């Protein structure tokens, strides 16, 4: 990883995660609202060890591919806000690049997910990716709005992790948000 892997937006610092992010990853994943969208019943809720596994997987993704989910930090306060970025994922019967976002529920509604996801799409354009996708549970209206705000278009449904998801796709380009 290099300094080129980090990005800033108007309000955010986006950087590859490191070992110091373990407490924040654990807190994010074990928050009931995050579990509702990323591991809904009847799946067992996240436990703190899941945060450690996700952090390790995100760091390894960066090492292997030169991109991955960022740790999202508010520039003004230094508060850890969540995990947003790009990663290889299975979509139906093939692999593709997923843009993903998970922001601390106490900070929902402040536009951080869209700001960070828009930066991820700009990074995807720098990487010259042809397409990225997002998978969203149908009842997650907030994430649907984020996908639409960053220019993703609905493209049917896909089963993922045993659940039906709405599928969104787009061809990456530079930042869309003003």
Buried (B, 14 or more C-beta within 10 A) or exposed (E): BEEEBEBEBEBBBBBBBEEEBBEBBBBBBBBEBBBBBBBBEEEEBBEEEBBBEBBBBBBEBBEEEEBBBBBBBBEEEEEBBBBBBBBEBEBBEEEBBBBBBBBBBEBEEBBBBBBBBBBBBBBBBEBEBEEBBBBBBEEBEBBBEBBEBBBBEEBEEBEBEEEEBBBBBBBBEEEBBE
